């Protein structure tokens, strides 16, 4: 049992990364839109309204799918391939759905 406890502690320590190091390696993405209350989703997860994320979102380097949603407007998508410490500005306006 002693060996199992040591192994669990070793795994836990190996996956821990210094938060400052993680942020330094993150890409920062800022989003603007004609609708500040449009909802921002990254990789299918809700992040917040455009007005909430206007200061930027820290994302891991790699591929991401960003989506803007708002009732009565067509959704807008962006496929991102982000690099370490990259800064990216997206201006995504939404078009209204015709009656």
Secondary structure, 3 states (H helix, E strand, C coil): CHHHHHHHHHHHHHHCCCHHHHHHHCEEEEEECCCCCCEEEECCEEEEECCCCCCCEEECCEEEEEEEECCCECCEEEEEEECCCCEEEEECCCCECCC
